[in-house]
Structures are given as C-alpha cells and as structure tokens.
C-alpha cells in the first residue's frame, strides 16, 4: 500500500538510495558522496534554461514508510525497500510565557479608626529568556510560579497608602523587572471584588463592608524593559436594564426569521467594558473609572424623567462609547461587549392576553454585540504578551 506524505524539503538536497545518508551535499552535485547507489539522473539539455531550485512542500509517495526523529535532530523518512533521508528543520519554540493565575490578594489600609479594604484576583504572565527550560532539563534562572505568587503579596505590602488597581498592577510588573534580569516583559491583570463601605442608620461605617457593587472592576498593565507601561482598565458584568424606551424594527427578514418587530420591549444587558489611555499621564485612575461608569449609565438610561429611546443595542453602544472618549480626556479607546439578557412577554392559555407585563426571563441563547470607539479612528488591540 502507498500513501502520500507532504514534507518540506529542498529539491537540491534530495537523494534516494538503499542506505541512509544524513550528509547535506552541494546544490546541483551529481550524487551524494557517501552513497554509491544513487539513482540515475535524467540528462539535462544545455539549450534549456534551468529552473531555480526552491525549498517547498511536495507530495512524496513511499511504500510502508515511517517518519522518525534521529539523534542528529533531523527527521528520517524511511521505507523497507528504499530509504530516503532529507534534512528538515524540527519544530521551533516560537513563544513561551509562564506565571500564576487566581492569586487572591486582600489589603486593608488603616487611617485612624477608618479602614479601607480591597480584594483582588491577580494573574501574572512572564516573558523571559528561559527557552532552555523547555528544550533541556535545566531550570537555571527560572522565576518559579510560587515566587510569582509571593511577589503579589510583597508588592501589596509595599503599597503603603491607598492605591488604585492600575497603580498596583504597574508596580507589580515593575517589581519583576527590577528583581529578575532574565525577565523581559510582564503582563499583570486583576479583578476587584465589589466590596463597598456599608451604612448603618444612614452613616458610613468605619470598617464595615458589604458586597453590593454593580460590577467587577478590572485593571491590566503590560510592563516591558525600556518602555512605558501599557495600562487597560475596565469592568465585568455591569448589569443594566430598562423596562421601556426600547424597540427593534426594520431588520432583514426571510422564511427563517421568527423575531417580530417591536417599539416596546425590555432592554437589558451585562456589559463588559475595556478602555485604554492616551500617551499623557493619568492623574487619578479612580476618578477616570467613576467618570466612565457615570457616562455609560447616563447614555444607556437617559434623563431620570422619561429616559431616552433605544432603537437597537448597536446604536446605544455607539452613543455610549462616543460620550466616553469625548468626556473623559484620558481615555483613548473604549470597547463594549453587550450580551442580551432576554425578557420575553408571556401569555398563558385560558387567560386574557397579558398587558406586556409578565415575562419569561432567559439568558440563553442570547445575542452578543460588541463595539469599539476610538478618539483617533484607528482600532488598537489591547496589549498582550
């Protein structure tokens, strides 16, 4: 039986013989110097110009063949009756990172009798000169993931005064560059739990917190040697809903469309938002976060009396993004992802039609809409390792 194997090789280096040959020979030579049994060559007509020989992939038909690595770090393609050896580069390690995920860090800052508390879920990815750890048995110079975890707490302790999540991730990234010379870049990201100071009898408590925030705050920094940190802020699962002032009409329909047009529906989503900053300094990341949050709410809901009509999620997302980059000077670009949370009007057999006030609440399957709005009209991917 025969099969076709596609192997990249240089035609000028191909020889087939009864014995295995691992020696490369010069381009255009008559035969391999180590093989007396080279196959006969087809005579070349001198009047016909030679085609340049290029390394490329081409089907090769072999009988009962196998592909095995040999000790010389080349792949040997062999058959029982005939052996053909050609030098093919082994797969290369083109990218590698290591780090630690889901490091839970809590921090209290005590300012007299008033305490300030945060809880972060931290993730660290490290890019370093550690290729040898993947290709050999040596771990020399490796910054372990256990050390990575412990540095998260060391830097939290070093932040002697209240700080924003963005300030913490930048400081943690710089700590790795300062301590470990083999590290070239670090990506640090975190999620902040929505602990907020509680009130008792209308007064904020000195040290009491409850988890009642609207969403999870996020921050990320990529820190490289000799370059400014690239910071991204955001929020996860910012749930918003309005019971009216939303519709969806004029869309394309065919025989497979079951959705009906409407001028009256509930609009609800769980927003995931990320934004990047311009080249200038950011005076206060906490203030930027508050401004972005308030802007998103204002453009989604509209004025307290009467609200604002939304003809589609797409239109509303663009209005929200435009307002963010216009009103918050430090923000360069904002990306918003809005998975629908559906509330479908319900009617029950044997009952008069409900007045669009009873719903089936469902989140699956759901629509998923994303929009990115930028100050300079150019999309910039969020920096990653």
C-alpha positions in Angstrom: 0.0 0.0 0.0 1.1 3.6 -0.7 0.4 6.8 1.0 1.3 10.5 0.2 3.3 12.4 2.8 3.8 16.2 2.4 7.3 17.1 3.8 9.0 20.5 3.3 12.4 20.0 1.7 15.0 21.5 -0.7 15.0 19.6 -4.0 18.7 20.3 -4.5 19.4 18.3 -1.3 17.2 15.3 -2.1 18.8 11.9 -2.8 17.3 8.4 -2.6 19.4 5.4 -2.0 19.4 2.0 -0.3 21.4 3.4 2.6 20.6 6.2 4.9 22.5 9.4 4.3 22.5 12.4 6.6 25.2 14.4 4.9 24.0 17.6 3.0 25.6 17.9 -0.4 26.2 21.0 -2.5 23.3 22.3 -4.6 23.5 20.7 -8.1 26.0 18.0 -7.3 25.7 14.8 -9.3 25.3 12.5 -6.4 25.7 12.1 -2.7 29.4 11.5 -1.9 28.5 8.9 0.7 26.2 6.9 -1.4 27.5 4.7 -4.3 23.9 3.7 -5.2 22.4 6.9 -6.2 19.5 6.7 -8.7 20.3 7.6 -12.3 19.9 11.2 -13.2 17.9 12.4 -16.2 20.4 14.1 -18.6 19.9 17.9 -18.9 19.6 19.6 -22.2 22.1 22.5 -22.2 19.8 24.6 -24.5 17.1 24.5 -21.9 17.5 27.1 -19.1 17.4 25.6 -15.6 14.6 26.4 -13.2 15.8 27.9 -9.9 15.6 25.3 -7.2 13.4 26.3 -4.3 12.6 24.8 -1.0 9.0 23.8 -1.0 6.4 21.2 0.0 5.5 18.4 -2.4 3.8 15.0 -2.1 6.2 12.1 -1.7 4.9 8.5 -2.4 6.6 5.9 -0.2 6.0 2.2 0.4 5.3 1.2 4.0 7.1 4.3 5.2 7.6 5.8 8.6 8.8 9.1 10.0 11.0 9.0 13.0 13.4 11.5 14.7 17.1 10.5 14.8 19.9 11.5 17.1 21.1 14.3 14.7 18.0 16.4 15.3 16.6 15.7 11.8 13.6 13.7 10.7 14.3 10.5 8.8 11.7 9.3 6.3 12.4 5.6 5.6 10.8 2.6 3.8 11.8 -1.1 3.9 12.9 -1.4 0.3 14.2 2.1 -0.2 15.4 4.7 2.3 15.2 8.5 1.6 16.7 10.9 4.1 16.2 14.6 3.8 17.1 17.3 6.4 14.0 19.0 7.7 14.2 21.6 10.5 12.5 20.4 13.7 9.5 22.4 15.0 10.7 25.6 16.8 9.6 27.1 20.1 8.3 30.4 18.9 6.6 31.8 22.0 6.5 30.9 25.7 5.2 32.5 28.9 4.7 31.3 32.4 3.2 32.8 35.6 0.4 32.4 38.1 -3.4 32.7 38.0 -6.1 33.3 40.5 -3.9 34.8 43.3 -6.3 36.2 45.8 -4.9 39.3 47.5 -6.8 41.3 50.2 -5.4 44.6 51.6 -6.5 46.8 54.4 -5.3 50.4 54.8 -5.9 51.8 58.3 -6.3 55.6 58.5 -7.0 56.1 62.2 -10.3 54.5 63.0 -11.4 54.4 59.3 -10.3 51.3 57.4 -10.2 50.9 53.6 -10.4 47.4 52.2 -10.0 45.8 48.7 -9.9 42.2 47.4 -8.2 41.4 44.1 -7.9 38.3 42.0 -4.5 38.7 40.3 -3.0 37.0 37.3 0.7 37.3 36.2 2.2 36.2 32.9 6.0 36.4 32.4 8.0 36.6 29.2 11.7 35.6 29.9 14.9 34.2 28.5 14.0 30.7 29.6 13.8 28.8 26.3 16.4 26.3 27.6 13.9 25.2 30.3 11.6 24.0 27.6 14.3 22.4 25.4 16.5 20.9 28.1 16.2 19.6 31.6 17.8 22.7 33.1 15.7 25.2 35.2 18.6 27.5 35.7 17.5 31.1 36.2 13.8 30.2 36.3 11.5 32.5 38.3 9.1 30.0 39.8 5.3 30.4 39.8 5.5 30.1 43.6 7.8 33.1 43.7 5.4 34.9 41.3 2.5 34.3 43.7 4.5 35.6 46.7 5.5 38.7 44.9 1.9 39.6 44.6 1.7 39.9 48.4 5.1 41.6 48.7 4.0 44.4 46.4 0.6 44.7 48.1 2.5 45.3 51.4 4.8 47.9 49.7 1.7 50.0 48.7 1.7 51.8 52.0 -1.1 54.1 51.0 -4.4 53.5 49.3 -3.9 52.9 45.6 -6.0 52.2 42.5 -5.9 48.7 40.9 -4.0 50.3 37.9 -1.2 51.6 40.2 -0.9 48.2 41.8 -0.6 46.2 38.6 2.1 48.6 37.2 4.0 48.4 40.5 3.9 44.6 40.5 5.0 44.4 36.8 8.0 46.7 37.6 8.9 44.6 40.6 9.6 41.6 38.4 11.7 43.6 36.0 13.7 45.0 39.0 14.3 41.7 40.7 14.9 39.2 37.8 17.2 40.1 35.0 16.1 37.3 32.7 12.5 38.7 32.6 11.9 40.9 29.6 8.2 41.7 29.9 5.3 41.1 32.4 1.6 41.2 32.0 -0.4 41.7 35.2 -4.2 41.8 35.3 -6.7 41.8 38.2 -10.3 41.7 39.1 -11.5 43.8 42.1 -14.4 42.4 44.1 -17.3 44.9 44.6 -16.8 45.4 48.3 -18.3 48.8 49.3 -18.4 50.6 52.6 -21.7 49.8 54.3 -24.0 52.3 56.1 -25.7 51.8 59.4 -28.6 54.2 60.3 -27.6 56.4 57.4 -24.0 56.8 58.5 -21.0 55.2 56.7 -19.4 52.5 58.9 -15.7 52.9 59.9 -14.8 49.3 59.0 -17.9 47.6 57.7 -18.2 46.5 54.1 -20.9 44.6 52.0 -20.6 43.2 48.6 -23.3 45.1 46.7 -21.4 46.9 43.9 -22.8 46.9 40.4 -19.9 45.0 38.8 -16.3 43.7 39.0 -13.6 46.3 38.3 -10.6 45.2 36.2 -7.1 46.5 35.5 -4.2 45.3 33.4 -0.7 46.5 32.8 2.0 45.2 30.4 5.4 46.4 31.6 8.5 46.0 29.3 12.1 47.0 29.8 12.8 50.4 28.4 9.2 51.2 27.6 6.2 52.9 29.3 3.6 50.6 30.9 0.6 50.0 28.8 -2.5 50.2 31.0 -6.0 49.0 30.4 -9.0 49.5 32.7 -12.4 48.0 32.6 -15.4 46.4 34.3 -17.1 43.0 34.0 -20.8 42.1 34.2 -22.1 45.7 34.6 -25.8 44.7 34.6 -28.2 47.4 33.4 -32.0 47.2 32.5 -34.8 49.5 31.5 -38.4 48.4 31.3 -39.4 50.7 28.4 -38.0 53.1 25.8 -36.5 50.4 23.6 -37.5 48.8 20.3 -36.2 46.9 17.3 -37.6 47.4 13.8 -36.6 47.4 10.1 -34.3 44.5 10.2 -33.9 41.9 7.4 -36.3 39.0 7.4 -36.7 35.8 5.5 -38.5 32.5 5.9 -36.3 31.6 8.8 -36.9 34.8 10.8 -39.2 34.4 13.8 -38.4 37.6 15.6 -41.2 40.2 15.4 -40.7 43.9 15.1 -41.5 45.9 18.2 -41.5 49.5 19.5 -41.8 48.4 23.1 -39.6 46.0 25.0 -37.3 45.5 28.0 -33.7 46.2 27.2 -31.2 44.5 29.5 -27.5 43.5 29.2 -24.5 42.6 31.2 -21.8 45.0 29.9 -18.1 44.0 29.7 -16.1 47.2 29.1 -12.4 47.9 28.5 -10.7 51.2 27.8 -7.1 52.3 27.1 -5.4 55.6 27.8 -3.5 58.2 25.7 0.2 58.9 25.9 -0.1 61.5 28.7 0.0 60.9 32.4 -3.2 59.9 34.2 -3.7 61.9 37.4 -6.2 59.6 39.0 -7.4 56.2 37.7 -10.1 56.0 40.3 -11.6 59.3 39.0 -11.5 58.0 35.4 -13.3 54.9 36.5 -16.1 56.8 38.1 -16.4 59.2 35.1 -16.6 56.2 32.7 -19.2 54.5 34.8 -21.4 57.5 35.2 -21.2 58.3 31.4 -22.2 54.7 30.5 -25.2 54.9 32.8 -26.3 58.3 31.6 -26.2 57.3 27.9 -27.9 54.0 28.5 -30.8 55.2 30.6 -31.2 58.9 29.6 -32.7 61.6 31.8 -34.3 60.4 35.1 -37.7 61.6 33.9 -38.7 60.0 30.6 -35.3 58.4 29.7 -34.1 58.1 26.1 -35.3 55.8 23.3 -33.0 53.0 22.1 -33.7 51.7 18.5 -31.1 49.0 18.9 -28.3 47.8 21.1 -25.8 48.7 18.4 -27.0 52.4 18.3 -26.9 52.7 22.0 -23.4 51.2 22.3 -22.1 53.7 19.9 -23.7 56.6 21.7 -22.2 55.4 25.0 -18.7 54.9 23.6 -18.7 58.3 21.8 -19.6 60.0 25.1 -16.9 58.2 27.0 -14.0 59.2 24.7 -15.3 62.8 24.4 -16.0 63.4 28.1 -13.1 61.5 29.8 -9.9 63.2 28.5 -7.5 60.5 29.5 -9.4 57.7 27.6 -8.2 56.9 24.1 -10.4 53.9 23.2 -13.3 52.0 24.7 -14.6 48.6 23.8 -18.0 47.5 25.0 -19.5 44.0 24.8 -23.2 43.6 25.4 -24.7 40.1 25.6 -28.5 40.4 25.7 -30.5 39.4 28.8 -33.9 38.5 27.3 -37.3 39.1 28.9 -39.9 37.6 26.6 -43.5 38.7 27.0 -45.6 35.7 28.3 -49.2 34.7 27.7 -50.9 31.7 29.3 -53.6 29.6 27.6 -57.0 30.1 29.2 -56.2 33.7 30.3 -56.8 37.0 28.7 -53.7 38.4 26.9 -51.3 40.0 29.4 -50.6 43.6 29.0 -46.9 43.2 28.3 -46.1 43.0 32.0 -45.4 39.3 32.6 -42.2 37.9 31.1 -40.1 34.7 30.7 -36.6 35.6 31.9 -33.9 33.8 29.9 -30.2 34.4 29.2 -29.6 31.5 26.7 -29.3 31.6 23.8 -28.6 35.3 23.7 -27.5 38.0 21.2 -23.9 39.3 21.5 -23.0 42.8 20.3 -19.6 44.5 20.5 -18.5 48.0 19.6 -15.1 49.9 19.9 -15.0 53.7 19.7 -11.6 55.5 19.5 -10.5 59.1 19.6 -8.2 58.7 16.5 -10.5 56.5 14.4 -7.9 53.7 14.5 -8.5 50.4 16.2 -5.8 49.5 18.7 -5.7 46.0 20.1 -5.3 45.7 23.8 -1.6 44.9 24.6 -0.9 41.3 25.5 2.2 39.1 25.9 
